[in-house]
Amino acid sequence: MKDLIIKAKQGDSMATETIINKYMPLVISEASKYHIPGYEFEDIVQHSILSIIKAINLYNINSNSFSSFLAITVKRSNINLLKGTIKHYREVQDETILNNSIDLYGFTVEDEVIAYDMVDKLGEALNKLSNVDKQLIVDFYIKRKKIKEIANKQGILEKEAYSRKKSAIKKLKRFL
């Protein structure tokens, strides 16, 4: 993983995509926790992917676990997006803030294209799943239904629903 991060830091887009693919289940899980006014689920996923790119660039190779650093970065980024959206509804925007906000994150057009592309790939991967697996993923991660509720709806045991969810995530990873 360390070599992959170094390559990604040097601008290797394939290394960046590999890291994004590895952490896509985290992205889906984190994105499903937030309902932000004016944002669709796909927008939050895209924002989370940009957070991964940001985490890659900010990560110190000699420090602790990248996975932990990444999880915290994605979570904080989504919280900041939510806070910013709430704040936007509370106050009138200052034009100087809007003009300077582009430089705050340092994302390139390529970063945004990668994030957008990954959202498309996620949609395509979801469509490759069987209807049962797709519905389970949508119900659990997007609609935030409890696994017990999903199991009851499908007429299966909770244990089997967990197993199907795990299997569906593995299939998604393969499709990505």
VMD Tcl script that draws the C-alpha trace (Angstrom):
set ca {
  {0.00 0.00 0.00}
  {2.88 2.33 0.83}
  {4.28 2.05 -2.72}
  {0.83 2.69 -4.16}
  {0.43 5.84 -2.06}
  {3.86 7.09 -3.16}
  {2.93 6.54 -6.82}
  {-0.40 8.31 -6.31}
  {1.36 11.25 -4.62}
  {3.60 11.49 -7.69}
  {0.55 11.84 -9.93}
  {0.00 8.25 -11.08}
  {-3.74 8.22 -11.82}
  {-3.85 4.40 -11.97}
  {-2.46 4.20 -8.43}
  {-5.02 6.78 -7.31}
  {-7.86 4.79 -8.91}
  {-6.61 1.59 -7.28}
  {-6.69 3.25 -3.85}
  {-10.16 4.68 -4.53}
  {-11.44 1.25 -5.59}
  {-10.02 -0.35 -2.45}
  {-11.85 2.11 -0.22}
  {-15.12 2.35 -2.20}
  {-17.09 0.39 0.46}
  {-15.98 2.98 3.04}
  {-17.06 5.77 0.68}
  {-20.50 4.20 0.18}
  {-20.93 3.61 3.88}
  {-19.92 7.14 4.86}
  {-21.94 8.77 2.08}
  {-25.05 6.88 3.14}
  {-24.86 8.41 6.62}
  {-25.51 11.95 5.40}
  {-28.56 13.61 3.93}
  {-27.37 17.03 2.86}
  {-29.84 19.54 1.39}
  {-29.17 20.07 -2.30}
  {-26.95 16.98 -2.62}
  {-27.85 13.61 -4.09}
  {-26.23 10.42 -2.81}
  {-23.96 10.39 -5.89}
  {-22.79 13.94 -5.09}
  {-21.78 12.89 -1.59}
  {-19.99 9.82 -3.00}
  {-18.13 12.08 -5.42}
  {-17.22 14.45 -2.58}
  {-15.96 11.47 -0.57}
  {-13.83 10.32 -3.50}
  {-12.31 13.80 -3.69}
  {-11.59 13.42 0.03}
  {-9.63 10.25 -0.72}
  {-7.53 12.17 -3.24}
  {-7.02 14.90 -0.66}
  {-6.02 12.29 1.95}
  {-3.48 10.77 -0.45}
  {-1.87 14.16 -0.98}
  {-1.85 15.06 2.72}
  {-0.76 11.68 4.09}
  {2.71 11.46 5.62}
  {4.22 8.14 4.52}
  {6.14 7.82 7.80}
  {3.08 8.21 10.01}
  {0.52 5.70 11.24}
  {-2.09 3.71 9.33}
  {-3.30 5.16 6.04}
  {-6.66 3.43 6.44}
  {-7.37 5.22 9.71}
  {-6.18 8.55 8.33}
  {-8.35 8.09 5.26}
  {-11.46 7.12 7.23}
  {-11.11 10.20 9.43}
  {-10.47 12.46 6.42}
  {-13.54 11.21 4.54}
  {-15.76 11.47 7.61}
  {-14.56 14.99 8.50}
  {-14.89 16.12 4.92}
  {-18.53 15.00 4.78}
  {-19.22 16.64 8.14}
  {-17.64 19.86 6.88}
  {-19.76 19.68 3.73}
  {-22.87 19.31 5.88}
  {-21.82 22.17 8.18}
  {-21.04 24.37 5.19}
  {-24.42 23.66 3.65}
  {-26.20 24.43 6.91}
  {-24.18 27.62 7.30}
  {-25.05 28.57 3.72}
  {-28.72 28.46 4.60}
  {-28.15 30.63 7.67}
  {-26.17 33.50 6.18}
  {-25.67 35.44 2.98}
  {-22.51 34.41 1.17}
  {-19.67 36.87 0.96}
  {-18.47 37.13 -2.65}
  {-14.80 37.19 -1.63}
  {-15.25 33.86 0.15}
  {-16.83 32.38 -2.96}
  {-14.00 33.64 -5.17}
  {-11.32 32.23 -2.88}
  {-13.01 28.90 -2.12}
  {-11.71 27.30 -5.31}
  {-8.14 27.48 -4.01}
  {-8.92 26.07 -0.56}
  {-8.96 22.39 -1.51}
  {-6.43 22.34 -4.33}
  {-8.36 19.82 -6.44}
  {-7.41 19.72 -10.08}
  {-9.83 19.17 -12.91}
  {-8.29 15.70 -13.25}
  {-9.18 14.93 -9.62}
  {-12.78 15.94 -10.22}
  {-12.93 13.89 -13.43}
  {-11.59 10.85 -11.56}
  {-14.22 11.32 -8.84}
  {-17.00 11.74 -11.41}
  {-15.75 8.69 -13.31}
  {-15.72 6.62 -10.12}
  {-19.34 7.57 -9.39}
  {-20.25 6.40 -12.91}
  {-18.32 3.16 -12.39}
  {-20.12 2.62 -9.09}
  {-23.47 3.05 -10.83}
  {-22.45 0.60 -13.56}
  {-21.19 -1.88 -10.97}
  {-24.48 -1.64 -9.06}
  {-26.36 -2.36 -12.28}
  {-24.28 -5.52 -12.82}
  {-25.47 -6.95 -9.50}
  {-28.51 -9.19 -9.40}
  {-31.74 -7.40 -8.53}
  {-31.73 -8.98 -5.05}
  {-28.13 -7.90 -4.32}
  {-28.69 -4.43 -5.77}
  {-31.84 -3.94 -3.71}
  {-30.03 -5.10 -0.57}
  {-27.19 -2.59 -1.13}
  {-29.63 0.23 -1.92}
  {-31.82 -0.58 1.08}
  {-28.90 -0.84 3.50}
  {-26.56 1.95 2.35}
  {-28.82 4.46 0.63}
  {-32.21 4.02 2.30}
  {-30.51 3.19 5.64}
  {-32.76 0.27 6.44}
  {-31.68 -2.07 9.20}
  {-30.51 -5.53 8.19}
  {-33.35 -7.06 10.22}
  {-35.90 -5.07 8.23}
  {-34.26 -6.12 4.94}
  {-34.20 -9.77 6.03}
  {-37.90 -9.66 6.95}
  {-38.75 -8.02 3.62}
  {-36.86 -10.72 1.70}
  {-38.12 -13.53 3.93}
  {-34.66 -14.65 5.04}
  {-32.72 -14.84 8.30}
  {-30.64 -11.87 9.45}
  {-27.51 -14.00 9.24}
  {-28.24 -14.75 5.58}
  {-28.91 -11.05 4.90}
  {-25.51 -10.15 6.39}
  {-23.89 -12.84 4.28}
  {-25.62 -11.58 1.12}
  {-24.58 -8.01 1.91}
  {-20.97 -9.08 2.35}
  {-21.12 -11.08 -0.88}
  {-22.68 -8.15 -2.77}
  {-19.91 -5.82 -1.56}
  {-17.29 -8.33 -2.78}
  {-19.02 -8.44 -6.17}
  {-19.07 -4.64 -6.30}
  {-15.34 -4.55 -5.59}
  {-14.75 -7.05 -8.41}
  {-16.82 -5.00 -10.84}
  {-14.90 -1.86 -9.95}
}
mol new
graphics top color blue
foreach p $ca { graphics top sphere $p radius 0.5 }
foreach p [lrange $ca 0 end-1] q [lrange $ca 1 end] { graphics top cylinder $p $q radius 0.2 }
display resetview
